[in-house]
Amino acid sequence: MRFRSQRLKSTDETSFINQLNSSDDINIFFKNKEYAKSLYLLSLLDYLSINNNIDINHSYDEMRNLKLSKLYVSKSIYLLLLMKVIKISDVFKDSIDVFLSHNILEGDIDDVA
């Protein structure tokens, strides 16, 4: 998800949280049926909010119960799996729970490209 990694890398986490909370990106992606993007951003928002001791945005409470129908794996993880550099069990073990709750495998948001 290059669009969010560039925004996150260009600002501090608190500012990113505020920008995301003030934008309608999560809802826009959802309304456009871009569920992976929407739930990824929601997961990222929740993860950063929790790590920065900021109250979660309850506007998205209904979405928090949703899961993608298929597991979402980033291209970089997919390539590592194909090249047998990593095992799927390691990917699950290292995944961040708030992402995994939406069927998204994400292990390190600081290492996104």
Residue frames relative to the residue before (quaternion, step in Angstrom):
aa qw qx qy qz dx dy dz
M 1.0000 0.0000 0.0000 0.0000 0.00 0.00 0.00
R 0.1619 -0.8535 0.4918 0.0581 3.51 0.47 1.28
F 0.6111 0.5938 -0.3612 0.3788 3.62 0.96 -0.83
R 0.7336 0.4026 -0.2483 0.4879 3.61 0.88 -0.82
S 0.6178 0.5541 -0.3697 0.4179 3.60 1.01 -0.62
Q 0.6422 0.5119 -0.3305 0.4652 3.59 1.01 -0.73
R 0.6596 0.4928 -0.3148 0.4721 3.58 0.97 -0.81
L 0.6668 0.5009 -0.3091 0.4572 3.59 0.94 -0.84
K 0.6742 0.5001 -0.2996 0.4535 3.59 0.94 -0.83
S 0.6992 0.4816 -0.2749 0.4513 3.58 1.12 -0.60
T 0.7690 0.2509 -0.1531 0.5677 3.62 1.23 -0.03
D 0.5534 -0.5752 0.4528 0.3974 3.59 -1.22 0.18
E 0.6919 -0.5222 0.3123 0.3887 3.56 -1.23 0.51
T 0.6520 0.5185 -0.3263 0.4466 3.60 0.91 -0.84
S 0.6554 0.4944 -0.3107 0.4790 3.59 0.96 -0.82
F 0.6281 0.5326 -0.3282 0.4628 3.56 1.03 -0.79
I 0.6324 0.5223 -0.3224 0.4726 3.59 0.97 -0.87
N 0.6715 0.4980 -0.2962 0.4618 3.59 0.88 -0.94
Q 0.6445 0.5166 -0.3186 0.4650 3.59 0.99 -0.84
L 0.6819 0.4871 -0.2878 0.4636 3.55 0.90 -0.93
N 0.6531 0.5067 -0.3117 0.4686 3.59 1.01 -0.77
S 0.7121 0.4414 -0.2651 0.4773 3.60 1.02 -0.69
S 0.6294 0.4915 -0.3448 0.4934 3.58 1.22 -0.31
D 0.3949 -0.6917 0.5404 0.2714 3.54 -1.29 0.04
D 0.2160 0.8419 -0.4749 0.1382 3.56 1.29 0.41
I 0.6571 0.5190 -0.3230 0.4410 3.59 0.85 -0.93
N 0.6981 0.4566 -0.2667 0.4827 3.58 0.89 -0.92
I 0.6245 0.5402 -0.3454 0.4461 3.60 1.00 -0.76
F 0.6615 0.4856 -0.3106 0.4798 3.59 0.87 -0.90
F 0.6503 0.5226 -0.3213 0.4482 3.57 0.95 -0.84
K 0.6729 0.4962 -0.2932 0.4637 3.58 0.88 -0.93
N 0.6919 0.4449 -0.2599 0.5058 3.59 1.16 -0.62
K 0.4754 -0.7098 0.3956 0.3373 3.56 1.35 0.28
E 0.4350 0.6332 -0.4935 0.4078 3.55 1.13 0.74
Y 0.0749 -0.8784 0.4717 0.0157 3.50 0.69 1.24
A 0.6205 0.5444 -0.3554 0.4385 3.61 0.98 -0.73
K 0.6664 0.4883 -0.3004 0.4766 3.59 0.92 -0.88
S 0.6607 0.5234 -0.3048 0.4434 3.55 0.91 -0.95
L 0.7265 0.4252 -0.2497 0.4787 3.59 0.79 -1.00
Y 0.5837 0.5488 -0.3793 0.4629 3.58 1.15 -0.50
L 0.6768 0.4832 -0.2972 0.4692 3.58 0.86 -0.93
L 0.6247 0.5243 -0.3366 0.4707 3.58 1.02 -0.75
S 0.6497 0.5090 -0.3123 0.4704 3.59 0.95 -0.86
L 0.6562 0.5124 -0.3011 0.4649 3.54 0.97 -0.90
L 0.6381 0.5271 -0.3146 0.4648 3.56 0.98 -0.89
D 0.6789 0.4811 -0.2917 0.4718 3.58 0.86 -0.94
Y 0.6512 0.5290 -0.3131 0.4450 3.59 0.90 -0.94
L 0.6997 0.4581 -0.2729 0.4756 3.58 0.83 -0.97
S 0.6283 0.5373 -0.3361 0.4512 3.58 1.01 -0.78
I 0.6617 0.5004 -0.3025 0.4692 3.58 0.90 -0.93
N 0.7025 0.4814 -0.2699 0.4493 3.59 0.87 -0.96
N 0.7325 0.3770 -0.2228 0.5212 3.58 1.21 -0.44
N 0.4536 -0.7202 0.4193 0.3159 3.57 1.32 0.35
I 0.4205 0.6534 -0.4938 0.3904 3.54 0.97 0.98
D 0.5295 -0.6319 0.4575 0.3334 3.59 -0.94 0.88
I 0.4659 -0.6686 0.4964 0.2993 3.55 -1.00 0.80
N 0.5087 -0.6349 0.4946 0.3057 3.54 -1.20 0.61
H 0.2837 -0.8064 0.4999 0.1389 3.57 -0.39 1.23
S 0.4308 0.6963 -0.4638 0.3385 3.60 1.24 0.05
Y 0.7390 0.4140 -0.2038 0.4909 3.55 1.18 -0.59
D 0.2749 0.8102 -0.4890 0.1698 3.60 1.21 0.26
E 0.6561 0.5095 -0.3275 0.4503 3.61 0.93 -0.78
M 0.6561 0.5169 -0.3066 0.4564 3.59 1.03 -0.74
R 0.5874 0.6198 -0.3696 0.3663 3.57 1.09 -0.61
N 0.6606 0.4967 -0.3059 0.4726 3.59 1.21 -0.35
L 0.5875 0.6066 -0.3592 0.3973 3.60 1.26 -0.15
K 0.1329 -0.7586 0.6340 0.0696 3.52 -1.26 0.64
L 0.5095 -0.5918 0.5144 0.3543 3.54 -1.18 0.52
S 0.5388 -0.6420 0.4336 0.3309 3.59 -1.02 0.73
K 0.7603 0.1940 -0.1257 0.6070 3.57 1.21 -0.55
L 0.5948 -0.5737 0.4339 0.3588 3.53 -1.19 0.59
Y 0.2364 -0.7542 0.5974 0.1359 3.58 -0.91 0.94
V 0.0075 -0.7737 0.6319 -0.0459 3.53 -0.82 1.11
S 0.4681 -0.6799 0.4799 0.2972 3.58 -0.84 0.92
K 0.6515 -0.5250 0.3787 0.3955 3.56 -1.23 0.46
S 0.6554 0.5208 -0.3279 0.4378 3.58 0.94 -0.82
I 0.6557 0.4818 -0.3114 0.4909 3.60 0.97 -0.81
Y 0.6274 0.5485 -0.3318 0.4421 3.57 0.98 -0.85
L 0.6698 0.4944 -0.2971 0.4677 3.59 0.92 -0.89
L 0.6417 0.5147 -0.3234 0.4676 3.58 0.99 -0.78
L 0.6368 0.5116 -0.3209 0.4794 3.57 1.07 -0.73
L 0.6502 0.5228 -0.3140 0.4530 3.58 0.96 -0.87
M 0.7172 0.4284 -0.2397 0.4946 3.57 1.00 -0.86
K 0.3955 -0.7531 0.4342 0.2963 3.56 1.38 0.02
V 0.2882 0.7481 -0.5250 0.2856 3.54 1.11 0.85
I 0.7775 0.1217 -0.0547 0.6146 3.54 1.15 -0.72
K 0.3964 -0.6861 0.5565 0.2500 3.53 -1.32 0.37
I 0.6071 -0.5714 0.4104 0.3694 3.56 -1.15 0.63
S 0.6121 0.5511 -0.3576 0.4401 3.60 1.04 -0.66
D 0.6427 0.5120 -0.3214 0.4707 3.59 1.07 -0.71
V 0.6218 0.5419 -0.3366 0.4544 3.55 1.05 -0.77
F 0.6676 0.4835 -0.2996 0.4804 3.59 0.91 -0.88
K 0.6487 0.5367 -0.3170 0.4366 3.57 0.94 -0.90
D 0.7516 0.4010 -0.2012 0.4836 3.57 1.00 -0.86
S 0.4914 0.6852 -0.4241 0.3304 3.59 1.25 -0.09
I 0.4746 -0.6543 0.5198 0.2764 3.52 -1.18 0.74
D 0.5495 -0.6806 0.3864 0.2924 3.57 -0.72 1.14
V 0.6734 0.5071 -0.3235 0.4297 3.59 0.82 -0.90
F 0.6366 0.4886 -0.3230 0.5017 3.61 1.14 -0.56
L 0.6594 0.5308 -0.3000 0.4399 3.53 0.91 -0.97
S 0.5951 0.5785 -0.3635 0.4231 3.60 1.09 -0.60
H 0.7108 0.3829 -0.2427 0.5377 3.60 1.26 -0.37
N 0.5338 -0.6438 0.3801 0.3950 3.57 1.33 0.25
I 0.5046 0.6073 -0.4264 0.4413 3.55 1.13 0.77
L 0.2476 -0.7553 0.5890 0.1460 3.56 -0.85 1.00
E 0.1992 0.7438 -0.6096 0.1884 3.55 -0.59 1.22
G 0.1441 -0.8395 0.5219 0.0461 3.53 -0.66 1.07
D 0.8186 0.0470 0.0229 0.5720 3.57 1.03 -0.66
I 0.2264 -0.8069 0.5299 0.1299 3.57 -0.23 1.20
D 0.5997 0.5568 -0.3686 0.4409 3.60 1.21 -0.29
D 0.7144 0.4315 -0.2306 0.5003 3.57 1.26 -0.33
V 0.3833 0.7317 -0.4843 0.2884 3.56 1.12 0.61
A 0.2459 -0.7761 0.5640 0.1383 3.55 -1.14 0.60
